[in-house]
Amino acid sequence: MPGTLYIVATPIGNLEDITQRALRMLREVEVIACEDTRRTRALLNHFGIKTRTISYHEHNERERAAALGKLLEDGKNVAIVSDAGTPLISDPGFRIVNTAIESGITVVSIPGPTAFVAALVASGLSSDQFFFAGFLPARANARRAHLEDLAAIQATLVFYEAPHRIAATLSDALDILGNRKAVVARELTKIHEEIARGNLRELAERFSQSTATRGEIVLLISGAGIEQLDSSGSESASAADVSSRGLIARLRQLESEGLDSRAALKRAARELGLKRAEAYRLIVAQKNLRNR
C-alpha cells in the first residue's frame, strides 16, 4: 500500500501553538520534508522528536518531489512542514502535493497556524471577504503595477512583506490605492508582537522613520469602496461621486469613438489629471453608489 502525504502546520512563533495531532504525525511519519532542516530540527528537538528530515525548498523542489513521490509509492508516510506556519502558503510544496495526487496517493492536511489569518482577525478590518496576494514584487515598478491591478478589489487586501521593504511598500500603496485604512502586523505570537493600525499615510510616515524594522510582516489594506480617506484622513465619498461622474462621461465618449475600455480609461485618467488607480477607484465608488 502507498504511504500518505501529510501537510503539517507548525507554529509561526510561539511553540505552544502546535497541535497535539501535528506532534503525533511528526513522530509517526518516516520522513519530514522541510525548507530548512536546522530550523525544523530545533522544533523537533524541543518536543523530543527523532524523525529523519530532508530538505525541500524552492531550489531543489523538482528533484525532491520525485524522490518523495517514490518514498510514498513505496509505502512510506511523509510529512511536509515549512519554516513556520502552514506549508504551501507562499512556501514550496505545491509540486509534491500535485505529484502525490496524480499518483493516487492520499494527501491529508493537519491544520494549524497561518500568519495572515492571525493578522486578519486581529486587524479590525473587514474579514468577511479578503484577497490574499502573498508577497508583492521586490522591484518598485512591478510592485506599483501589481497594486494597480488590485486597486478595484473591494475585499480586504492581505500581503506578506519583508521588513526592509515595508516603508517603500506603504508609500507605493498610498500613491496607488489612496489613503485607505491599513494594518501592519509584525512578529505575530512572538515576544515583540506589534499590530500597528491607522491609515496608509500614517503608517508610511511611521515606518519611514524606523531604521530597524524587524521580523515577519503581514500588511492588510481595506478594500476599494466609496468610503475612501482623503489626505487629512476624513471620508470623501461626495468628492469621489462628483469626480467619477465626469470620468464616466468621458469614458463613454471615448468608447463611442472606438477605443476599448482599457485604452479609454487610461486616456480619460490622463486628461483629467488622475492616476489610473485613482480612476479605477472612482468608477468603483460610483458603481457602489448606484447599487445602494
GUDOMI-602898 format. One line per field, with one value per residue: x, y, z of N, C-alpha, C, O in turn. Coordinates in steps of 0.02 Angstrom, whole numbers, plus 50000, padded with zeros to 5 digits. Layout:
<recs>
nu	c(X;...) $
nv	c(Y;...) $
nw	c(Z;...) $
cau	c(X;...) $
cav	c(Y;...) $
caw	c(Z;...) $
cu	c(X;...) $
cv	c(Y;...) $
cw	c(Z;...) $
ou	c(X;...) $
ov	c(Y;...) $
ow	c(Z;...) $
</recs>
This chain:
<recs>
nu	c(50042;50025;50105;50054;50037;50067;50020;50084;50050;50149;50206;50201;50278;50260;50288;50191;50081;50072;49983;49916;49889;49973;50100;50095;50087;50210;50295;50261;50276;50388;50478;50518;50493;50569;50590;50707;50818;50885;50810;50689;50734;50767;50639;50588;50677;50644;50525;50562;50568;50623;50620;50678;50741;50731;50791;50683;50651;50630;50733;50769;50655;50598;50675;50669;50532;50509;50586;50524;50399;50427;50459;50334;50260;50321;50266;50299;50263;50252;50289;50260;50331;50340;50455;50387;50218;50082;50115;50144;50080;50131;50250;50358;50298;50189;50218;50252;50133;50045;50108;50087;49946;49921;49973;49885;49896;49855;49821;49837;49785;49850;49788;49832;49925;49924;50000;49939;49803;49796;49834;49733;49611;49635;49649;49549;49498;49382;49334;49252;49263;49412;49568;49704;49865;49995;50172;50219;50295;50474;50538;50514;50436;50367;50299;50214;50137;50071;49996;49911;49835;49761;49684;49545;49482;49362;49370;49461;49634;49774;49941;50106;50259;50430;50537;50632;50575;50452;50425;50440;50341;50224;50223;50210;50085;50003;50013;49956;49835;49769;49726;49693;49622;49732;49839;49984;50052;50165;50290;50203;50131;50250;50377;50397;50281;50183;50048;50010;49897;49803;49794;49853;49939;49980;50043;50143;50223;50261;50335;50433;50516;50573;50718;50752;50661;50601;50577;50444;50314;50143;50042;49894;49761;49621;49483;49431;49308;49167;49193;49322;49477;49531;49676;49683;49628;49492;49325;49278;49173;49079;49153;49218;49109;49069;49183;49191;49080;49111;49220;49164;49076;49167;49232;49130;49113;49237;49239;49132;49191;49270;49376;49443;49392;49498;49598;49524;49501;49632;49665;49564;49590;49717;49686;49606;49693;49718;49782;49791;49750;49677;49573;49511;49464;49370;49274;49229;49178;49070;48991;48959;48885;48772;48716;48668) $
nv	c(49940;50113;50255;50396;50569;50701;50863;50973;51096;51211;51305;51487;51562;51562;51418;51347;51344;51234;51089;50943;50839;50871;50853;50715;50661;50704;50627;50498;50482;50425;50510;50685;50820;50974;51154;51215;51119;51140;51234;51166;51053;51110;51137;51006;50947;51017;50958;50829;50743;50624;50598;50571;50700;50788;50907;51022;51135;51289;51284;51153;51088;51018;50897;50842;50822;50714;50615;50608;50569;50441;50378;50384;50303;50184;50152;50229;50349;50524;50686;50858;51011;51188;51326;51400;51406;51367;51250;51277;51401;51537;51469;51329;51169;51141;51067;50935;50898;50895;50798;50686;50678;50653;50526;50452;50451;50471;50628;50724;50857;50937;51047;51213;51353;51505;51644;51757;51740;51749;51882;51948;51925;51997;52124;52221;52262;52229;52060;51973;51960;51935;51962;51870;51904;51860;51886;52048;52108;52132;52234;52408;52463;52350;52315;52425;52418;52297;52330;52422;52336;52275;52373;52396;52296;52250;52181;52156;52181;52076;52051;51976;52042;52095;52155;52254;52313;52366;52503;52565;52495;52533;52669;52663;52599;52697;52796;52729;52666;52759;52845;52734;52638;52539;52404;52351;52205;52130;52010;51910;51820;51812;51873;52010;52053;52157;52259;52374;52500;52608;52739;52729;52837;52878;52761;52745;52856;52827;52705;52743;52817;52727;52639;52511;52406;52247;52067;51954;52009;52053;52138;52229;52299;52402;52364;52423;52553;52662;52739;52808;52878;53046;53158;53211;53115;53106;53056;53052;53033;53105;53193;53101;53051;53159;53179;53054;53050;53140;53074;52953;52999;53048;52929;52855;52933;52920;52781;52771;52825;52726;52674;52542;52482;52484;52565;52681;52713;52740;52851;52944;52960;53019;53140;53201;53221;53117;52974;52807;52708;52784;52824;52699;52679;52782;52745;52623;52672;52751;52652;52575;52669;52683;52560;52555) $
nw	c(50000;49961;50042;50147;50120;50225;50262;50367;50483;50574;50720;50708;50785;50933;51021;51088;51009;50926;50872;50957;50870;50762;50821;50847;50716;50664;50738;50696;50556;50425;50363;50366;50266;50242;50234;50291;50366;50486;50558;50572;50642;50764;50814;50820;50911;51026;51060;51076;50964;50849;50714;50546;50440;50283;50163;50078;49966;49871;49778;49756;49726;49617;49595;49724;49738;49654;49719;49845;49804;49761;49883;49945;49858;49888;50007;50118;50244;50232;50293;50261;50306;50336;50365;50459;50511;50397;50272;50095;50087;50018;50015;49970;49907;49830;49714;49757;49819;49711;49634;49717;49716;49580;49574;49642;49779;49950;50020;50164;50263;50403;50503;50564;50632;50534;50470;50403;50427;50567;50579;50507;50580;50694;50652;50638;50520;50383;50379;50316;50181;50093;50007;49977;49932;49941;49931;49877;49723;49725;49656;49624;49514;49465;49581;49602;49486;49509;49622;49563;49484;49583;49635;49620;49690;49809;49927;50082;50067;50078;50120;50123;50182;50172;50304;50268;50159;50192;50218;50090;50021;50088;50055;49915;49909;49963;49864;49753;49794;49871;50025;50119;50257;50355;50412;50495;50540;50645;50687;50742;50876;50943;51060;51036;50972;50867;50820;50713;50683;50574;50450;50279;50255;50382;50427;50331;50358;50488;50477;50389;50465;50546;50574;50600;50575;50604;50585;50532;50424;50406;50297;50289;50199;50179;50071;49905;49894;49925;50036;50049;50111;50125;50110;50237;50315;50326;50276;50104;50012;49939;49859;49780;49712;49632;49550;49487;49405;49302;49249;49205;49109;49013;48982;48919;48806;48740;48717;48631;48523;48479;48555;48657;48821;48913;48855;48843;48977;49021;48942;48978;49114;49108;49043;49138;49238;49328;49416;49352;49442;49533;49451;49430;49561;49575;49480;49533;49653;49608;49550;49663;49732;49650;49668;49796) $
cau	c(50000;50064;50102;50011;50072;50036;50040;50080;50062;50190;50198;50231;50320;50250;50287;50131;50027;50070;49929;49934;49888;50034;50155;50089;50105;50282;50329;50242;50297;50457;50520;50490;50524;50565;50628;50772;50821;50909;50753;50641;50764;50760;50570;50581;50715;50606;50472;50590;50550;50685;50607;50726;50721;50768;50775;50636;50642;50615;50788;50775;50587;50582;50704;50644;50463;50513;50612;50472;50346;50449;50452;50263;50239;50349;50231;50323;50224;50294;50259;50290;50324;50377;50492;50338;50151;50053;50152;50115;50057;50192;50305;50357;50257;50137;50238;50247;50063;50015;50137;50053;49877;49922;49991;49832;49917;49813;49851;49799;49806;49847;49784;49864;49935;49940;50012;49893;49738;49804;49835;49668;49559;49651;49664;49494;49472;49331;49361;49204;49293;49481;49607;49773;49907;50063;50223;50221;50360;50526;50554;50463;50390;50323;50256;50163;50092;50029;49948;49860;49791;49719;49653;49472;49454;49327;49387;49523;49694;49820;50006;50166;50311;50494;50545;50671;50535;50386;50416;50429;50277;50171;50224;50180;50014;49970;50009;49915;49769;49739;49739;49646;49639;49780;49867;50047;50058;50235;50312;50143;50137;50317;50384;50393;50223;50158;49996;50004;49836;49798;49784;49916;49984;50008;50088;50201;50265;50288;50387;50489;50560;50602;50777;50767;50603;50623;50526;50398;50263;50082;50013;49824;49736;49550;49466;49403;49239;49152;49216;49394;49502;49571;49741;49677;49602;49420;49290;49269;49131;49043;49201;49228;49049;49071;49237;49179;49031;49147;49262;49122;49051;49220;49243;49078;49126;49295;49219;49090;49236;49304;49428;49421;49382;49563;49629;49482;49514;49698;49664;49521;49626;49770;49655;49579;49746;49712;49818;49745;49721;49627;49515;49477;49428;49312;49223;49201;49138;49006;48951;48932;48834;48711;48687;48646) $
cav	c(50000;50175;50294;50455;50633;50745;50934;50987;51165;51219;51373;51545;51595;51531;51345;51319;51343;51172;51046;50875;50797;50885;50820;50643;50643;50714;50569;50435;50475;50402;50566;50752;50864;51042;51207;51222;51064;51165;51265;51114;51011;51145;51125;50935;50935;51045;50911;50762;50703;50600;50579;50594;50758;50804;50975;51028;51207;51310;51271;51082;51062;50970;50831;50816;50798;50647;50570;50599;50530;50370;50355;50374;50244;50126;50140;50272;50410;50583;50750;50920;51069;51248;51353;51423;51412;51315;51240;51297;51471;51574;51424;51272;51111;51130;51015;50868;50883;50876;50733;50635;50673;50620;50456;50420;50447;50510;50690;50743;50921;50943;51120;51248;51425;51539;51713;51807;51731;51777;51955;51972;51925;52046;52189;52270;52273;52181;51993;51929;51948;51959;51939;51859;51911;51838;51939;52093;52107;52171;52294;52460;52469;52291;52319;52476;52391;52246;52366;52450;52280;52257;52434;52395;52242;52278;52142;52174;52157;52048;52036;51966;52089;52092;52215;52307;52342;52387;52575;52579;52466;52577;52731;52646;52585;52762;52828;52691;52648;52812;52843;52686;52609;52485;52374;52315;52157;52110;51963;51883;51768;51814;51919;52079;52061;52226;52269;52447;52516;52679;52742;52718;52895;52874;52704;52759;52903;52792;52656;52776;52843;52670;52613;52443;52363;52177;52015;51939;52060;52047;52203;52225;52363;52397;52358;52481;52567;52734;52773;52816;52932;53096;53167;53227;53057;53108;53024;53098;52998;53152;53217;53046;53046;53213;53165;52994;53064;53169;53022;52904;53032;53049;52860;52837;52969;52889;52715;52781;52843;52665;52649;52490;52509;52495;52624;52738;52731;52769;52918;52987;52975;53067;53205;53230;53229;53065;52911;52755;52675;52829;52818;52637;52688;52825;52706;52576;52711;52769;52591;52559;52719;52668;52497;52559) $
caw	c(50000;49962;50103;50149;50124;50275;50260;50438;50504;50634;50748;50675;50834;50998;51012;51118;50960;50887;50896;50977;50810;50724;50855;50837;50648;50655;50768;50665;50486;50415;50339;50367;50216;50270;50199;50322;50414;50550;50594;50590;50693;50829;50836;50837;50972;51082;51079;51081;50905;50818;50644;50496;50400;50221;50140;50022;49959;49803;49733;49741;49729;49564;49608;49787;49728;49625;49770;49896;49773;49762;49951;49956;49820;49922;50069;50172;50259;50228;50314;50236;50350;50315;50422;50508;50486;50355;50209;50030;50088;50000;50029;49924;49925;49779;49666;49786;49830;49647;49616;49756;49692;49515;49584;49681;49849;49995;50048;50223;50291;50476;50508;50620;50623;50471;50491;50377;50461;50633;50571;50483;50631;50745;50619;50641;50452;50364;50369;50283;50115;50090;49950;49997;49872;49954;49930;49820;49690;49759;49616;49634;49458;49465;49640;49590;49435;49540;49664;49518;49465;49640;49662;49618;49730;49866;49987;50116;50035;50128;50090;50163;50161;50207;50344;50235;50104;50214;50210;50020;50001;50114;50015;49849;49918;49972;49798;49706;49820;49910;50097;50149;50321;50346;50473;50489;50595;50644;50739;50774;50928;50973;51116;51013;50928;50859;50771;50703;50646;50555;50377;50244;50264;50450;50432;50289;50395;50547;50460;50354;50516;50583;50540;50623;50573;50601;50591;50476;50423;50366;50282;50271;50174;50166;50001;49871;49913;49921;50095;50048;50154;50090;50140;50308;50349;50331;50221;50048;49963;49896;49809;49733;49671;49582;49502;49449;49353;49245;49220;49170;49049;48964;48961;48870;48743;48708;48694;48572;48467;48456;48600;48703;48888;48946;48825;48860;49047;49025;48913;49018;49176;49091;49027;49200;49288;49378;49407;49329;49501;49560;49406;49449;49625;49564;49445;49582;49701;49576;49542;49729;49750;49613;49692;49867) $
cu	c(50044;50057;50054;50055;50033;50064;50029;50097;50101;50184;50231;50276;50317;50242;50226;50074;50025;50017;49955;49935;49951;50093;50154;50111;50180;50323;50318;50267;50369;50504;50482;50529;50514;50608;50700;50777;50845;50852;50703;50670;50761;50690;50562;50618;50677;50553;50497;50573;50614;50678;50659;50699;50762;50746;50728;50620;50637;50671;50797;50707;50573;50610;50680;50573;50464;50536;50560;50414;50363;50442;50378;50238;50264;50318;50254;50276;50271;50255;50297;50278;50360;50417;50446;50270;50129;50091;50109;50088;50119;50255;50302;50314;50206;50154;50230;50175;50030;50043;50101;49982;49875;49938;49939;49849;49874;49852;49807;49828;49797;49847;49817;49875;49950;49944;49959;49823;49741;49803;49767;49616;49573;49658;49611;49468;49422;49362;49311;49225;49364;49515;49680;49817;49979;50111;50214;50289;50410;50542;50497;50413;50341;50275;50198;50112;50045;49977;49893;49810;49742;49677;49577;49441;49424;49341;49452;49583;49744;49884;50055;50218;50373;50505;50583;50633;50470;50375;50402;50361;50219;50166;50192;50105;49974;49961;49957;49843;49734;49748;49689;49668;49685;49807;49933;50053;50127;50250;50254;50160;50205;50320;50372;50335;50200;50104;49984;49945;49835;49777;49853;49965;50018;50060;50151;50249;50299;50345;50444;50539;50594;50660;50792;50705;50625;50563;50484;50337;50204;50055;49941;49799;49662;49536;49438;49330;49227;49177;49292;49413;49541;49636;49738;49650;49527;49388;49275;49227;49099;49090;49213;49169;49051;49123;49222;49128;49063;49189;49220;49094;49104;49235;49193;49090;49184;49278;49174;49130;49278;49359;49401;49421;49448;49596;49590;49495;49581;49698;49622;49556;49680;49741;49629;49631;49744;49761;49768;49712;49666;49564;49476;49435;49365;49256;49189;49156;49070;48961;48919;48875;48768;48677;48661;48570) $
cv	c(50062;50211;50352;50517;50677;50815;50960;51060;51166;51291;51427;51583;51558;51456;51313;51313;51279;51126;50977;50829;50807;50850;50745;50624;50652;50658;50505;50427;50452;50460;50631;50794;50936;51090;51210;51169;51087;51195;51212;51069;51044;51135;51053;50919;50961;50996;50838;50716;50687;50585;50609;50652;50761;50873;50973;51102;51224;51293;51197;51048;51008;50901;50800;50789;50728;50597;50556;50558;50456;50340;50339;50312;50179;50113;50181;50331;50469;50644;50807;50974;51128;51272;51376;51427;51353;51309;51260;51368;51515;51534;51366;51215;51093;51071;50945;50849;50861;50810;50677;50624;50636;50546;50418;50412;50493;50570;50713;50808;50920;51017;51149;51321;51446;51613;51762;51800;51761;51854;51982;51977;51975;52117;52242;52288;52217;52113;51946;51914;51975;51928;51933;51858;51890;51897;51982;52089;52152;52236;52344;52463;52410;52292;52368;52452;52339;52278;52397;52396;52263;52315;52430;52340;52270;52240;52169;52142;52135;52028;52013;52016;52081;52157;52271;52340;52373;52462;52594;52553;52509;52642;52718;52634;52649;52797;52794;52682;52705;52799;52798;52667;52549;52462;52341;52271;52125;52062;51932;51822;51768;51868;51991;52089;52133;52226;52344;52461;52591;52683;52738;52776;52892;52818;52714;52806;52868;52745;52685;52804;52789;52641;52540;52400;52291;52130;52006;51983;52039;52118;52193;52294;52355;52398;52422;52490;52642;52772;52774;52875;52981;53107;53183;53169;53057;53076;53075;53066;53047;53179;53163;53040;53097;53198;53106;53005;53094;53118;52974;52935;53033;52979;52840;52870;52936;52819;52719;52799;52784;52639;52592;52518;52525;52558;52687;52761;52766;52841;52966;53007;53027;53137;53240;53238;53177;53009;52857;52719;52718;52828;52755;52647;52730;52787;52657;52613;52729;52709;52571;52606;52704;52606;52500;52564) $
cw	c(50000;50029;50097;50156;50172;50267;50331;50453;50569;50659;50706;50723;50901;50991;51043;51068;50918;50916;50915;50916;50768;50755;50844;50767;50635;50686;50727;50593;50483;50398;50347;50316;50239;50230;50225;50377;50483;50591;50617;50645;50762;50857;50859;50902;51034;51107;51081;51024;50865;50743;50596;50455;50335;50199;50080;50015;49885;49754;49716;49736;49677;49579;49673;49780;49701;49678;49824;49868;49772;49832;49967;49920;49852;49990;50129;50181;50264;50254;50281;50289;50318;50375;50477;50475;50442;50290;50149;50030;50080;50017;49979;49950;49872;49734;49694;49800;49766;49622;49652;49730;49626;49520;49625;49755;49891;50023;50105;50250;50367;50491;50570;50603;50552;50487;50466;50408;50531;50630;50553;50539;50686;50717;50632;50573;50436;50349;50335;50211;50116;50030;49972;49935;49884;49956;49868;49787;49726;49721;49617;49577;49455;49524;49629;49537;49465;49586;49621;49497;49521;49665;49666;49660;49794;49931;50018;50082;50088;50092;50144;50137;50203;50246;50310;50178;50128;50205;50138;49996;50026;50074;49946;49856;49927;49905;49753;49731;49855;49985;50133;50220;50309;50414;50454;50551;50591;50701;50778;50817;50962;51027;51095;50963;50927;50806;50766;50658;50630;50482;50344;50252;50331;50455;50390;50324;50454;50528;50419;50404;50557;50543;50557;50626;50562;50601;50529;50482;50381;50358;50258;50253;50158;50091;49972;49891;49911;49981;50097;50092;50111;50129;50213;50348;50355;50271;50166;49993;49915;49841;49757;49686;49615;49528;49458;49394;49291;49210;49178;49106;48994;48938;48907;48804;48705;48680;48633;48511;48445;48501;48643;48774;48923;48921;48842;48931;49054;48999;48954;49083;49163;49079;49090;49255;49343;49364;49388;49388;49532;49517;49419;49511;49615;49528;49492;49631;49672;49567;49609;49750;49714;49641;49763;49870) $
ou	c(50095;50010;50018;50105;49974;50125;49972;50152;50087;50159;50281;50308;50366;50195;50210;50024;49979;50006;50008;49978;49979;50134;50206;50148;50209;50378;50363;50277;50407;50563;50422;50589;50458;50656;50748;50743;50825;50847;50678;50633;50753;50682;50533;50593;50680;50538;50457;50565;50653;50726;50681;50640;50820;50691;50733;50579;50640;50658;50830;50702;50540;50573;50671;50555;50424;50509;50552;50384;50320;50421;50362;50199;50233;50339;50231;50252;50324;50196;50358;50222;50406;50413;50464;50264;50155;50099;50048;50073;50154;50307;50250;50295;50182;50111;50205;50156;49992;50007;50085;49960;49832;49920;49949;49819;49858;49909;49746;49889;49743;49900;49829;49838;49983;49897;49936;49788;49694;49773;49745;49582;49527;49671;49627;49419;49419;49411;49326;49207;49375;49495;49713;49808;50021;50094;50204;50338;50392;50558;50439;50353;50282;50218;50141;50052;49986;49920;49835;49750;49687;49637;49547;49380;49456;49324;49491;49582;49756;49883;50047;50220;50370;50482;50568;50656;50435;50320;50357;50328;50171;50111;50153;50066;49919;49907;49919;49796;49673;49775;49649;49725;49677;49799;49938;50059;50146;50225;50256;50199;50216;50271;50341;50341;50196;50113;49952;49942;49862;49745;49904;50025;50078;50114;50206;50310;50358;50397;50497;50597;50638;50652;50840;50696;50664;50507;50488;50311;50212;50045;49928;49813;49642;49573;49422;49295;49273;49181;49323;49371;49579;49651;49786;49647;49500;49420;49260;49244;49092;49069;49219;49178;49036;49109;49237;49132;49046;49194;49239;49089;49089;49250;49212;49078;49179;49300;49178;49107;49317;49387;49343;49449;49453;49620;49619;49499;49587;49728;49643;49552;49689;49768;49631;49615;49764;49779;49709;49652;49615;49508;49414;49377;49313;49197;49128;49103;49019;48900;48860;48826;48714;48616;48633;48542) $
ov	c(50064;50199;50358;50517;50691;50825;50969;51083;51127;51334;51415;51632;51528;51432;51256;51280;51271;51125;50955;50785;50760;50820;50714;50576;50612;50642;50463;50371;50459;50459;50634;50802;50958;51070;51208;51174;51058;51183;51214;51047;51009;51124;51040;50880;50930;50993;50792;50656;50732;50561;50666;50653;50740;50895;50930;51129;51181;51287;51181;50986;50958;50851;50740;50740;50686;50541;50499;50518;50414;50283;50288;50273;50126;50068;50170;50360;50465;50652;50805;50983;51118;51243;51373;51448;51298;51358;51259;51394;51530;51563;51354;51214;51036;51031;50900;50791;50813;50770;50625;50567;50592;50507;50360;50371;50549;50563;50721;50814;50904;51048;51115;51348;51411;51642;51804;51850;51795;51886;52033;52027;51994;52164;52301;52326;52166;52108;51887;51862;52032;51875;51983;51816;51902;51951;51956;52070;52203;52286;52325;52466;52420;52272;52353;52464;52337;52255;52398;52409;52238;52306;52459;52336;52308;52264;52202;52081;52171;51992;52029;52031;52064;52210;52330;52390;52405;52482;52633;52585;52521;52666;52759;52656;52656;52824;52828;52689;52701;52747;52821;52678;52513;52495;52307;52295;52096;52071;51929;51779;51727;51904;52030;52131;52166;52197;52374;52438;52631;52637;52742;52766;52903;52827;52694;52795;52878;52746;52655;52813;52803;52621;52511;52362;52276;52150;52044;51995;52010;52154;52154;52343;52306;52428;52469;52442;52680;52834;52745;52916;52962;53070;53171;53173;53012;53070;53133;53072;53032;53187;53178;53025;53082;53203;53106;52974;53076;53118;52957;52901;53021;52970;52811;52840;52925;52801;52677;52791;52790;52586;52594;52572;52575;52599;52740;52821;52816;52885;53023;53065;53073;53186;53301;53260;53191;52997;52861;52703;52692;52831;52756;52627;52716;52796;52651;52587;52724;52713;52553;52585;52711;52600;52450;52568) $
ow	c(50035;50067;50048;50193;50162;50267;50353;50438;50614;50623;50673;50703;50922;50958;51027;51082;50878;50976;50893;50912;50741;50720;50833;50758;50599;50664;50724;50571;50531;50416;50335;50321;50253;50197;50185;50428;50533;50651;50673;50689;50812;50917;50912;50944;51087;51167;51088;51034;50850;50713;50605;50439;50334;50214;50037;50053;49842;49694;49666;49740;49692;49576;49677;49812;49722;49682;49847;49903;49782;49839;49997;49948;49845;50027;50185;50132;50295;50238;50274;50312;50278;50429;50536;50417;50449;50254;50151;49976;50128;50031;49948;50009;49870;49716;49660;49793;49765;49591;49622;49723;49616;49476;49642;49789;49870;50045;50097;50260;50392;50492;50619;50562;50514;50514;50505;50414;50552;50674;50579;50544;50723;50755;50636;50568;50469;50311;50325;50184;50138;50005;49985;49891;49841;49980;49813;49820;49755;49753;49612;49589;49443;49517;49646;49544;49448;49589;49641;49492;49507;49711;49712;49666;49830;49985;49984;50069;50136;50042;50203;50078;50262;50223;50321;50151;50089;50186;50124;49956;49990;50061;49922;49813;49902;49891;49718;49692;49867;50005;50173;50240;50260;50464;50403;50607;50539;50757;50839;50797;51006;51038;51131;50918;50979;50752;50810;50601;50667;50456;50377;50256;50337;50484;50409;50322;50467;50561;50415;50387;50598;50486;50531;50673;50517;50616;50481;50536;50327;50407;50213;50288;50125;50053;50008;49903;49897;49978;50142;50109;50067;50176;50250;50410;50387;50219;50181;49934;49855;49784;49697;49627;49557;49469;49398;49341;49235;49148;49123;49055;48935;48879;48856;48751;48645;48626;48588;48454;48397;48486;48663;48786;48959;48960;48854;48945;49089;49029;48966;49104;49202;49102;49094;49310;49400;49306;49407;49385;49555;49543;49420;49514;49645;49545;49492;49649;49706;49576;49612;49780;49744;49637;49788;49925) $
</recs>
